[in-house]
Amino acid sequence: MDQKDDLLTGVMQVATEAGHIMLENGAEIFRVEETMERITRHYGIDSGRFFVLSNGILTSGGTRYSNVEFIPFKGAQLEKVVAVNRLSRAIEKGGCSIQEARQRLSEIKNMKAKPFLEQVMGSAVGSGAFCAIFGGSYLDCAASFVAGLLLYVFVLLVSRRGMSKIVTNILGSILATTLSVLFIRIGFGEHPGNMIIGSLIPLIPGVPFTNGIRDLANEDYIAGSTRMIDALTVFFCIAAGVALTFLVDGRIENGIIVLDGMQTSAETAGWLFQAVSAFLGTAGFAVLYGVPRKEYIHASVCSTIGWMAYLLMLRLANATVIESTFVATLVVVLVSRFMAVDRKCPVIVFQICGVFPLIPGAGIFWTVYYIVNKELSVALTTGFTALGMAVAIVLGIIFMTSLPGRMFKIAQKKA
């Protein structure tokens, strides 16, 4: 009986530790539960029960084991999610004892985040490239590059001091907007709106937004709602920082800075330039999300295909931005599911990066600007468009996620 209790405790601890690492680094709820069940099932423990929330895991092994853990989300390090997922499959194939699993989980838990310089450059490249895909000129992209670089230096230094997410995002958006306004005031740049949007992009909550949708699609309504609220809170913080900056600048300059709406520069509007910008921008944000280096190219390819689908719908099919977003989301999720099978990697690695260019961060920015500028009718129209794009992403992910996984495995085998 003692040996059985020791085995049960050991297995449940390994499963819980695996779930803990995945949950705090950006994994979906169903993937955490699936991984924990895979581990316990292999070691012959059938009485394990797991209840996973967005910030906690409740584990029960009959009457002989129970555990409750609070797990706050620290920020996405998707390479840890990938590592635990692969470890669980190695365990399932019989290639790992309990002691070896403990050791490997300890190594995964202690994996360091990407180096400081790599993250800062990822933010800079992502900001500059995304400024281009939103229509910025060469000078706008250069300004966004600098603002994105300084913004992430600030974010990393502040996060090390344990400052709350809300304060970090408000201050970060104030910094990014202030830097962009300074560039505008000295005459550097041609499209101020695109410049500011590019500078703010590193703060967009791509992981909680996408995972919230995936959790809802898998009927994890509590976790999905919590993550969506988390994403909306970050959007609100960004909006608050932007609004405060505009109001202060308007008081100093006796008038809020005049932005000319979304303008598209002929310098960066070409198909090839857009494709390269989407690829480089996604690669930059793949660094920030802790995507394994081996998957940078694949994640960027997925995003580029999705962005090209968006432009095709918008430019050639004369579709609305909402319709284009929906179709592009379908394409991204489809490609990411094939890539997940091919690369033996969780689909979120490709899906989060792929959907990121479609998240309506620009719409939220313009809504805030028009509200601050007291153009309420325009703000209402812009806000509804941004909401429509968000709904299009939700529906696209839910629809494609509902397709059975075996379809992609069969198609991959045939290929």
KEKOL-649173 format. One record per residue (C-alpha): residue number from 1; x, y, z. Coordinates in nm, 4 decimals. Example, Ala and Ser with C-alpha at 12.3 -4.5 7.8 and 13.67 -1.06 7.14 Angstrom:
BEGIN
ATOM, num, u, v, w
ATOM, 1, 1.2300, -0.4500, 0.7800 .
ATOM, 2, 1.3670, -0.1060, 0.7140 .
END
This chain:
BEGIN
ATOM, num, u, v, w
ATOM, 1, 0.0000, 0.0000, 0.0000 .
ATOM, 2, 0.2858, 0.2357, 0.0872 .
ATOM, 3, 0.4523, 0.1652, -0.2470 .
ATOM, 4, 0.1269, 0.2383, -0.4273 .
ATOM, 5, 0.0914, 0.5626, -0.2340 .
ATOM, 6, 0.4493, 0.6593, -0.3178 .
ATOM, 7, 0.3918, 0.5814, -0.6854 .
ATOM, 8, 0.0667, 0.7771, -0.6895 .
ATOM, 9, 0.2258, 1.0767, -0.5186 .
ATOM, 10, 0.5289, 1.0728, -0.7478 .
ATOM, 11, 0.3244, 1.0483, -1.0658 .
ATOM, 12, 0.0766, 1.3149, -0.9587 .
ATOM, 13, 0.3593, 1.5497, -0.8629 .
ATOM, 14, 0.5250, 1.5020, -1.2027 .
ATOM, 15, 0.1948, 1.5611, -1.3841 .
ATOM, 16, 0.1162, 1.8686, -1.1746 .
ATOM, 17, 0.4626, 2.0148, -1.2303 .
ATOM, 18, 0.4260, 1.9631, -1.6049 .
ATOM, 19, 0.0881, 2.1362, -1.6000 .
ATOM, 20, 0.2251, 2.4169, -1.3840 .
ATOM, 21, 0.5052, 2.4953, -1.6294 .
ATOM, 22, 0.2730, 2.4889, -1.9295 .
ATOM, 23, 0.0000, 2.7017, -1.7734 .
ATOM, 24, 0.2251, 2.9800, -1.6492 .
ATOM, 25, 0.3971, 3.0049, -1.9878 .
ATOM, 26, 0.0959, 3.0451, -2.2134 .
ATOM, 27, -0.0523, 2.7009, -2.2885 .
ATOM, 28, -0.4240, 2.6498, -2.3469 .
ATOM, 29, -0.6328, 2.4837, -2.0759 .
ATOM, 30, -0.7184, 2.1728, -2.2768 .
ATOM, 31, -0.3517, 2.1159, -2.3639 .
ATOM, 32, -0.2521, 2.1337, -1.9971 .
ATOM, 33, -0.5191, 1.8810, -1.9016 .
ATOM, 34, -0.4320, 1.6544, -2.1942 .
ATOM, 35, -0.0624, 1.6561, -2.1016 .
ATOM, 36, -0.1295, 1.5768, -1.7354 .
ATOM, 37, -0.3644, 1.2921, -1.8271 .
ATOM, 38, -0.1140, 1.1532, -2.0763 .
ATOM, 39, 0.1548, 1.1366, -1.8065 .
ATOM, 40, -0.0617, 0.9737, -1.5381 .
ATOM, 41, -0.2130, 0.7254, -1.7824 .
ATOM, 42, 0.1294, 0.6016, -1.8919 .
ATOM, 43, 0.2384, 0.5312, -1.5334 .
ATOM, 44, -0.0803, 0.3358, -1.4663 .
ATOM, 45, -0.2616, 0.5921, -1.2546 .
ATOM, 46, -0.6244, 0.6003, -1.3640 .
ATOM, 47, -0.7685, 0.7762, -1.0628 .
ATOM, 48, -0.6143, 1.1159, -1.1352 .
ATOM, 49, -0.8519, 1.4059, -1.1740 .
ATOM, 50, -0.7429, 1.7500, -1.2905 .
ATOM, 51, -0.9344, 2.0748, -1.2869 .
ATOM, 52, -0.7383, 2.3470, -1.4622 .
ATOM, 53, -0.8307, 2.7147, -1.4450 .
ATOM, 54, -0.6570, 3.0079, -1.6081 .
ATOM, 55, -0.4485, 3.0644, -1.2940 .
ATOM, 56, -0.4621, 2.7418, -1.0965 .
ATOM, 57, -0.4626, 2.3624, -1.0983 .
ATOM, 58, -0.6637, 2.1376, -0.8664 .
ATOM, 59, -0.5368, 1.7790, -0.8588 .
ATOM, 60, -0.6966, 1.4777, -0.6948 .
ATOM, 61, -0.5851, 1.1163, -0.6805 .
ATOM, 62, -0.8811, 0.9567, -0.5097 .
ATOM, 63, -0.8629, 0.9704, -0.1312 .
ATOM, 64, -0.4833, 0.9383, -0.1183 .
ATOM, 65, -0.3653, 1.2557, -0.2901 .
ATOM, 66, -0.4891, 1.6098, -0.3425 .
ATOM, 67, -0.3182, 1.9347, -0.4301 .
ATOM, 68, -0.4163, 2.2929, -0.5138 .
ATOM, 69, -0.1767, 2.5354, -0.6824 .
ATOM, 70, -0.2164, 2.9018, -0.7669 .
ATOM, 71, -0.0326, 2.9763, -1.0908 .
ATOM, 72, -0.0168, 3.3383, -1.2042 .
ATOM, 73, 0.0604, 3.3989, -1.5708 .
ATOM, 74, 0.4167, 3.5325, -1.5877 .
ATOM, 75, 0.4388, 3.5917, -1.9604 .
ATOM, 76, 0.4659, 3.3674, -2.2613 .
ATOM, 77, 0.7702, 3.1449, -2.2998 .
ATOM, 78, 0.6316, 2.9076, -2.5572 .
ATOM, 79, 0.9555, 2.7097, -2.5833 .
ATOM, 80, 0.8813, 2.5742, -2.2343 .
ATOM, 81, 0.5336, 2.4704, -2.3485 .
ATOM, 82, 0.6893, 2.2933, -2.6473 .
ATOM, 83, 0.9510, 2.1229, -2.4271 .
ATOM, 84, 0.6940, 1.9899, -2.1776 .
ATOM, 85, 0.4657, 1.8757, -2.4585 .
ATOM, 86, 0.7502, 1.6784, -2.6163 .
ATOM, 87, 0.8513, 1.5351, -2.2793 .
ATOM, 88, 0.4965, 1.4093, -2.2188 .
ATOM, 89, 0.5008, 1.2314, -2.5536 .
ATOM, 90, 0.8390, 1.0777, -2.4718 .
ATOM, 91, 0.6913, 0.9548, -2.1426 .
ATOM, 92, 0.3930, 0.8122, -2.3282 .
ATOM, 93, 0.6268, 0.6117, -2.5507 .
ATOM, 94, 0.7991, 0.4667, -2.2447 .
ATOM, 95, 1.1215, 0.6604, -2.2807 .
ATOM, 96, 1.1318, 0.8228, -1.9370 .
ATOM, 97, 1.1169, 0.7060, -1.5754 .
ATOM, 98, 0.9561, 0.9149, -1.3036 .
ATOM, 99, 1.2960, 1.0262, -1.1763 .
ATOM, 100, 1.4113, 1.1205, -1.5257 .
ATOM, 101, 1.0869, 1.3081, -1.5860 .
ATOM, 102, 1.1397, 1.5066, -1.2643 .
ATOM, 103, 1.4926, 1.5960, -1.3712 .
ATOM, 104, 1.3875, 1.7062, -1.7181 .
ATOM, 105, 1.0985, 1.9117, -1.5827 .
ATOM, 106, 1.3426, 2.0854, -1.3480 .
ATOM, 107, 1.5665, 2.1661, -1.6433 .
ATOM, 108, 1.2724, 2.2994, -1.8449 .
ATOM, 109, 1.1512, 2.5115, -1.5541 .
ATOM, 110, 1.4967, 2.6680, -1.5204 .
ATOM, 111, 1.5306, 2.7452, -1.8923 .
ATOM, 112, 1.6263, 3.1085, -1.9269 .
ATOM, 113, 1.4232, 3.3557, -2.1280 .
ATOM, 114, 1.5686, 3.4928, -2.4483 .
ATOM, 115, 1.8688, 3.7231, -2.3878 .
ATOM, 116, 1.7975, 4.0882, -2.3116 .
ATOM, 117, 1.9476, 4.2144, -2.6381 .
ATOM, 118, 1.7579, 3.9571, -2.8463 .
ATOM, 119, 1.4248, 4.0618, -2.6929 .
ATOM, 120, 1.4980, 4.4311, -2.7370 .
ATOM, 121, 1.5936, 4.3827, -3.1013 .
ATOM, 122, 1.2877, 4.1613, -3.1535 .
ATOM, 123, 1.0664, 4.4447, -3.0298 .
ATOM, 124, 1.2464, 4.7003, -3.2468 .
ATOM, 125, 1.2265, 4.4897, -3.5634 .
ATOM, 126, 0.8648, 4.3988, -3.4914 .
ATOM, 127, 0.7655, 4.7636, -3.4415 .
ATOM, 128, 0.9420, 4.8832, -3.7556 .
ATOM, 129, 0.8094, 4.6008, -3.9738 .
ATOM, 130, 0.4525, 4.6263, -3.8472 .
ATOM, 131, 0.4574, 5.0008, -3.9061 .
ATOM, 132, 0.5290, 4.9097, -4.2693 .
ATOM, 133, 0.2437, 4.6604, -4.3036 .
ATOM, 134, 0.0065, 4.9209, -4.1594 .
ATOM, 135, 0.1139, 5.1672, -4.4291 .
ATOM, 136, 0.4030, 5.3616, -4.2776 .
ATOM, 137, 0.6839, 5.5096, -4.4890 .
ATOM, 138, 1.0546, 5.4380, -4.4498 .
ATOM, 139, 1.0933, 5.7257, -4.2028 .
ATOM, 140, 0.7871, 5.6129, -4.0069 .
ATOM, 141, 0.9339, 5.2621, -3.9817 .
ATOM, 142, 1.2669, 5.4006, -3.8611 .
ATOM, 143, 1.0936, 5.6025, -3.5886 .
ATOM, 144, 0.8870, 5.2997, -3.4825 .
ATOM, 145, 1.2041, 5.0889, -3.4751 .
ATOM, 146, 1.3670, 5.3279, -3.2269 .
ATOM, 147, 1.0508, 5.3654, -3.0169 .
ATOM, 148, 0.9966, 4.9879, -3.0076 .
ATOM, 149, 1.3561, 4.9342, -2.8975 .
ATOM, 150, 1.3395, 5.1878, -2.6126 .
ATOM, 151, 0.9933, 5.0666, -2.5116 .
ATOM, 152, 1.1103, 4.7115, -2.4540 .
ATOM, 153, 1.4209, 4.8225, -2.2681 .
ATOM, 154, 1.1793, 4.9963, -2.0323 .
ATOM, 155, 0.9399, 4.6973, -2.0137 .
ATOM, 156, 1.2170, 4.4501, -1.9302 .
ATOM, 157, 1.3753, 4.6754, -1.6680 .
ATOM, 158, 1.0397, 4.7533, -1.5044 .
ATOM, 159, 0.9247, 4.3893, -1.5043 .
ATOM, 160, 1.2397, 4.2917, -1.3166 .
ATOM, 161, 1.1330, 4.5257, -1.0375 .
ATOM, 162, 0.8045, 4.3414, -1.0007 .
ATOM, 163, 0.5781, 4.6238, -1.1154 .
ATOM, 164, 0.2200, 4.5187, -1.1922 .
ATOM, 165, 0.1066, 4.4448, -1.5479 .
ATOM, 166, -0.1448, 4.7308, -1.5417 .
ATOM, 167, 0.1097, 4.9937, -1.4425 .
ATOM, 168, 0.3699, 4.8533, -1.6828 .
ATOM, 169, 0.1328, 4.8723, -1.9801 .
ATOM, 170, 0.0095, 5.2215, -1.8984 .
ATOM, 171, 0.3615, 5.3560, -1.8533 .
ATOM, 172, 0.4862, 5.1641, -2.1575 .
ATOM, 173, 0.2136, 5.3074, -2.3803 .
ATOM, 174, 0.2865, 5.6567, -2.2469 .
ATOM, 175, 0.6546, 5.6110, -2.3319 .
ATOM, 176, 0.5902, 5.4737, -2.6828 .
ATOM, 177, 0.3354, 5.7441, -2.7642 .
ATOM, 178, 0.5576, 6.0198, -2.6223 .
ATOM, 179, 0.8534, 5.9072, -2.8323 .
ATOM, 180, 0.6364, 5.9017, -3.1437 .
ATOM, 181, 0.4935, 6.2471, -3.0672 .
ATOM, 182, 0.8469, 6.3816, -3.0250 .
ATOM, 183, 0.9419, 6.2438, -3.3668 .
ATOM, 184, 0.6322, 6.4073, -3.5118 .
ATOM, 185, 0.7071, 6.7416, -3.3447 .
ATOM, 186, 1.0585, 6.7544, -3.4915 .
ATOM, 187, 0.9281, 6.6630, -3.8362 .
ATOM, 188, 1.0680, 6.3103, -3.8564 .
ATOM, 189, 0.8171, 6.0847, -4.0279 .
ATOM, 190, 0.5290, 6.1245, -4.2708 .
ATOM, 191, 0.2322, 5.9350, -4.1249 .
ATOM, 192, 0.2080, 6.0006, -3.7485 .
ATOM, 193, -0.0757, 5.7546, -3.6883 .
ATOM, 194, 0.1086, 5.4611, -3.8438 .
ATOM, 195, 0.4217, 5.5546, -3.6539 .
ATOM, 196, 0.2449, 5.5503, -3.3169 .
ATOM, 197, 0.0660, 5.2223, -3.3923 .
ATOM, 198, 0.3953, 5.0555, -3.4856 .
ATOM, 199, 0.5524, 5.1804, -3.1624 .
ATOM, 200, 0.2688, 5.0378, -2.9498 .
ATOM, 201, 0.2561, 4.6946, -3.1162 .
ATOM, 202, 0.4921, 4.5193, -2.8653 .
ATOM, 203, 0.2332, 4.5788, -2.5919 .
ATOM, 204, -0.0563, 4.4106, -2.7768 .
ATOM, 205, -0.1701, 4.1038, -2.5726 .
ATOM, 206, -0.1514, 3.8441, -2.8479 .
ATOM, 207, -0.1140, 3.5396, -2.6201 .
ATOM, 208, -0.4090, 3.5929, -2.3797 .
ATOM, 209, -0.6310, 3.7119, -2.6671 .
ATOM, 210, -0.5639, 3.4081, -2.8873 .
ATOM, 211, -0.5631, 3.1550, -2.6025 .
ATOM, 212, -0.8842, 3.3021, -2.4651 .
ATOM, 213, -1.0506, 3.2333, -2.7991 .
ATOM, 214, -0.9083, 2.8799, -2.8155 .
ATOM, 215, -1.0288, 2.8066, -2.4619 .
ATOM, 216, -1.3772, 2.9278, -2.5520 .
ATOM, 217, -1.3668, 2.7120, -2.8656 .
ATOM, 218, -1.2866, 2.4114, -2.6446 .
ATOM, 219, -1.5754, 2.4987, -2.4108 .
ATOM, 220, -1.3487, 2.6105, -2.1260 .
ATOM, 221, -1.5723, 2.9109, -2.0722 .
ATOM, 222, -1.4386, 3.0236, -1.7336 .
ATOM, 223, -1.0754, 3.0177, -1.8446 .
ATOM, 224, -1.1573, 3.1639, -2.1853 .
ATOM, 225, -1.3537, 3.4519, -2.0341 .
ATOM, 226, -1.0786, 3.5213, -1.7808 .
ATOM, 227, -0.8117, 3.5380, -2.0485 .
ATOM, 228, -1.0239, 3.7572, -2.2715 .
ATOM, 229, -1.0783, 3.9935, -1.9788 .
ATOM, 230, -0.7030, 3.9939, -1.9218 .
ATOM, 231, -0.6477, 4.0886, -2.2873 .
ATOM, 232, -0.9152, 4.3594, -2.2710 .
ATOM, 233, -0.7534, 4.4994, -1.9567 .
ATOM, 234, -0.4228, 4.5361, -2.1414 .
ATOM, 235, -0.6007, 4.7034, -2.4346 .
ATOM, 236, -0.7628, 4.9432, -2.1867 .
ATOM, 237, -0.4237, 5.0207, -2.0270 .
ATOM, 238, -0.2727, 5.0952, -2.3673 .
ATOM, 239, -0.5696, 5.3178, -2.4518 .
ATOM, 240, -0.5367, 5.5008, -2.1190 .
ATOM, 241, -0.1660, 5.5653, -2.1755 .
ATOM, 242, -0.2282, 5.6955, -2.5276 .
ATOM, 243, -0.5128, 5.9207, -2.4122 .
ATOM, 244, -0.3086, 6.0665, -2.1243 .
ATOM, 245, -0.0172, 6.1407, -2.3555 .
ATOM, 246, -0.2375, 6.3176, -2.6083 .
ATOM, 247, -0.4082, 6.5233, -2.3377 .
ATOM, 248, -0.0805, 6.6323, -2.1774 .
ATOM, 249, 0.0753, 6.7110, -2.5150 .
ATOM, 250, -0.2363, 6.9051, -2.6113 .
ATOM, 251, -0.2167, 7.1109, -2.2919 .
ATOM, 252, 0.1521, 7.1899, -2.3529 .
ATOM, 253, 0.1105, 7.2684, -2.7240 .
ATOM, 254, -0.2325, 7.4355, -2.6863 .
ATOM, 255, -0.4004, 7.1753, -2.9016 .
ATOM, 256, -0.4081, 6.8002, -2.9548 .
ATOM, 257, -0.1766, 6.6848, -3.2292 .
ATOM, 258, -0.3541, 6.6438, -3.5614 .
ATOM, 259, -0.3345, 6.2959, -3.7169 .
ATOM, 260, -0.4449, 6.2340, -4.0720 .
ATOM, 261, -0.5954, 5.8888, -4.0232 .
ATOM, 262, -0.4651, 5.5649, -4.1682 .
ATOM, 263, -0.2496, 5.6572, -4.4657 .
ATOM, 264, -0.0732, 5.4063, -4.6900 .
ATOM, 265, 0.2709, 5.4961, -4.8177 .
ATOM, 266, 0.3537, 5.3951, -5.1745 .
ATOM, 267, 0.7062, 5.3115, -5.0548 .
ATOM, 268, 0.5919, 5.0128, -4.8485 .
ATOM, 269, 0.2622, 4.9167, -5.0152 .
ATOM, 270, 0.4101, 4.6719, -5.2676 .
ATOM, 271, 0.3266, 4.3022, -5.2337 .
ATOM, 272, 0.6872, 4.1935, -5.1857 .
ATOM, 273, 0.7613, 4.4623, -4.9280 .
ATOM, 274, 0.4448, 4.3709, -4.7386 .
ATOM, 275, 0.5348, 4.0015, -4.7378 .
ATOM, 276, 0.8908, 4.0683, -4.6167 .
ATOM, 277, 0.7631, 4.3080, -4.3493 .
ATOM, 278, 0.5075, 4.0546, -4.2218 .
ATOM, 279, 0.7780, 3.7864, -4.2096 .
ATOM, 280, 1.0334, 4.0026, -4.0246 .
ATOM, 281, 0.7763, 4.1557, -3.7906 .
ATOM, 282, 0.6435, 3.8159, -3.6878 .
ATOM, 283, 0.9967, 3.6844, -3.6369 .
ATOM, 284, 1.0582, 3.9787, -3.4035 .
ATOM, 285, 0.7505, 3.9054, -3.1932 .
ATOM, 286, 0.8246, 3.5324, -3.1961 .
ATOM, 287, 1.1280, 3.6287, -2.9881 .
ATOM, 288, 0.9102, 3.8141, -2.7379 .
ATOM, 289, 0.6752, 3.5169, -2.7067 .
ATOM, 290, 0.9610, 3.2770, -2.6382 .
ATOM, 291, 0.9025, 3.0690, -2.9500 .
ATOM, 292, 1.1779, 2.8065, -2.9995 .
ATOM, 293, 1.4417, 2.9418, -3.2377 .
ATOM, 294, 1.3919, 2.6443, -3.4703 .
ATOM, 295, 1.0323, 2.7580, -3.5246 .
ATOM, 296, 1.0956, 3.1266, -3.6015 .
ATOM, 297, 1.0840, 3.0692, -3.9769 .
ATOM, 298, 0.7753, 2.8471, -3.9687 .
ATOM, 299, 0.5831, 3.0873, -3.7433 .
ATOM, 300, 0.6782, 3.3776, -3.9692 .
ATOM, 301, 0.5746, 3.1876, -4.2824 .
ATOM, 302, 0.2341, 3.1151, -4.1258 .
ATOM, 303, 0.1860, 3.4825, -4.0448 .
ATOM, 304, 0.2990, 3.5954, -4.3899 .
ATOM, 305, 0.0540, 3.3607, -4.5630 .
ATOM, 306, -0.2270, 3.4958, -4.3444 .
ATOM, 307, -0.1349, 3.8587, -4.4134 .
ATOM, 308, -0.1172, 3.7959, -4.7878 .
ATOM, 309, -0.4632, 3.6368, -4.7697 .
ATOM, 310, -0.5871, 3.9495, -4.5915 .
ATOM, 311, -0.4422, 4.1805, -4.8584 .
ATOM, 312, -0.5777, 3.9642, -5.1418 .
ATOM, 313, -0.9277, 3.9879, -4.9993 .
ATOM, 314, -0.8954, 4.3597, -4.9314 .
ATOM, 315, -0.7304, 4.4699, -5.2559 .
ATOM, 316, -0.8464, 4.2230, -5.5195 .
ATOM, 317, -1.1787, 4.0899, -5.3896 .
ATOM, 318, -1.2928, 4.4332, -5.2645 .
ATOM, 319, -1.3898, 4.2758, -4.9325 .
ATOM, 320, -1.4357, 4.4787, -4.6149 .
ATOM, 321, -1.1708, 4.4698, -4.3423 .
ATOM, 322, -1.3989, 4.2477, -4.1328 .
ATOM, 323, -1.4516, 3.9980, -4.4148 .
ATOM, 324, -1.0807, 4.0037, -4.4975 .
ATOM, 325, -0.9921, 3.9417, -4.1330 .
ATOM, 326, -1.2272, 3.6435, -4.1148 .
ATOM, 327, -1.0867, 3.4785, -4.4281 .
ATOM, 328, -0.7266, 3.5487, -4.3237 .
ATOM, 329, -0.7953, 3.3949, -3.9814 .
ATOM, 330, -0.9299, 3.0793, -4.1446 .
ATOM, 331, -0.6127, 3.0572, -4.3538 .
ATOM, 332, -0.3834, 3.1148, -4.0538 .
ATOM, 333, -0.5515, 2.8502, -3.8384 .
ATOM, 334, -0.5525, 2.6006, -4.1270 .
ATOM, 335, -0.1827, 2.6522, -4.2008 .
ATOM, 336, -0.0898, 2.6466, -3.8309 .
ATOM, 337, -0.2646, 2.3120, -3.7788 .
ATOM, 338, -0.0753, 2.1546, -4.0678 .
ATOM, 339, 0.2498, 2.3008, -3.9348 .
ATOM, 340, 0.1781, 2.1694, -3.5856 .
ATOM, 341, 0.1468, 1.8149, -3.7223 .
ATOM, 342, 0.4521, 1.8485, -3.9438 .
ATOM, 343, 0.6735, 2.0056, -3.6760 .
ATOM, 344, 0.5305, 1.7964, -3.3873 .
ATOM, 345, 0.4738, 2.1193, -3.2008 .
ATOM, 346, 0.1714, 2.2721, -3.0206 .
ATOM, 347, -0.0442, 2.4638, -3.2641 .
ATOM, 348, -0.0406, 2.7796, -3.0506 .
ATOM, 349, 0.3247, 2.8383, -3.1452 .
ATOM, 350, 0.2175, 2.9087, -3.5036 .
ATOM, 351, -0.1357, 3.0303, -3.4430 .
ATOM, 352, -0.0514, 3.3084, -3.1978 .
ATOM, 353, 0.2166, 3.4451, -3.4290 .
ATOM, 354, -0.0016, 3.3978, -3.7358 .
ATOM, 355, -0.3045, 3.5811, -3.5978 .
ATOM, 356, -0.1040, 3.8646, -3.4438 .
ATOM, 357, -0.1045, 4.1002, -3.7492 .
ATOM, 358, -0.4838, 4.0725, -3.7661 .
ATOM, 359, -0.5532, 4.1771, -3.4048 .
ATOM, 360, -0.7252, 4.5186, -3.4284 .
ATOM, 361, -0.4737, 4.7188, -3.2281 .
ATOM, 362, -0.4848, 4.9983, -3.4865 .
ATOM, 363, -0.8631, 5.0219, -3.4555 .
ATOM, 364, -0.8406, 5.0588, -3.0787 .
ATOM, 365, -0.5771, 5.3321, -3.1149 .
ATOM, 366, -0.7877, 5.5349, -3.3587 .
ATOM, 367, -1.0964, 5.4955, -3.1424 .
ATOM, 368, -0.9079, 5.6432, -2.8468 .
ATOM, 369, -0.7659, 5.9255, -3.0581 .
ATOM, 370, -1.1080, 6.0276, -3.1896 .
ATOM, 371, -1.2565, 6.0147, -2.8405 .
ATOM, 372, -0.9803, 6.2407, -2.7054 .
ATOM, 373, -1.0290, 6.4698, -3.0059 .
ATOM, 374, -1.4064, 6.4779, -2.9319 .
ATOM, 375, -1.4981, 6.3266, -3.2697 .
ATOM, 376, -1.7433, 6.0865, -3.1111 .
ATOM, 377, -1.9286, 5.9770, -3.4245 .
ATOM, 378, -1.6035, 5.8788, -3.5959 .
ATOM, 379, -1.4853, 5.7100, -3.2761 .
ATOM, 380, -1.8063, 5.5053, -3.2643 .
ATOM, 381, -1.7644, 5.3916, -3.6244 .
ATOM, 382, -1.3989, 5.3033, -3.5726 .
ATOM, 383, -1.4740, 5.1199, -3.2493 .
ATOM, 384, -1.7450, 4.9066, -3.4103 .
ATOM, 385, -1.5090, 4.8177, -3.6946 .
ATOM, 386, -1.2410, 4.7085, -3.4450 .
ATOM, 387, -1.5025, 4.5054, -3.2571 .
ATOM, 388, -1.6134, 4.3451, -3.5822 .
ATOM, 389, -1.2554, 4.2458, -3.6643 .
ATOM, 390, -1.2166, 4.0921, -3.3193 .
ATOM, 391, -1.5388, 3.8943, -3.3652 .
ATOM, 392, -1.4170, 3.7806, -3.7092 .
ATOM, 393, -1.0983, 3.6436, -3.5506 .
ATOM, 394, -1.3015, 3.4691, -3.2796 .
ATOM, 395, -1.5335, 3.3043, -3.5300 .
ATOM, 396, -1.2481, 3.2081, -3.7621 .
ATOM, 397, -1.0515, 3.0371, -3.4860 .
ATOM, 398, -1.3588, 2.8631, -3.3423 .
ATOM, 399, -1.4673, 2.7343, -3.6833 .
ATOM, 400, -1.1279, 2.5950, -3.7859 .
ATOM, 401, -1.0486, 2.4615, -3.4375 .
ATOM, 402, -1.3664, 2.2543, -3.4473 .
ATOM, 403, -1.2326, 2.0466, -3.7372 .
ATOM, 404, -1.1070, 1.7074, -3.6101 .
ATOM, 405, -0.7314, 1.6791, -3.5728 .
ATOM, 406, -0.7167, 1.3456, -3.7541 .
ATOM, 407, -0.7979, 1.5258, -4.0795 .
ATOM, 408, -0.4656, 1.7060, -4.0651 .
ATOM, 409, -0.2730, 1.3965, -3.9622 .
ATOM, 410, -0.4196, 1.1954, -4.2507 .
ATOM, 411, -0.3494, 1.4746, -4.4984 .
ATOM, 412, 0.0068, 1.5061, -4.3687 .
ATOM, 413, 0.0699, 1.1314, -4.4058 .
ATOM, 414, -0.0573, 1.1396, -4.7636 .
ATOM, 415, 0.1634, 1.4365, -4.8399 .
END
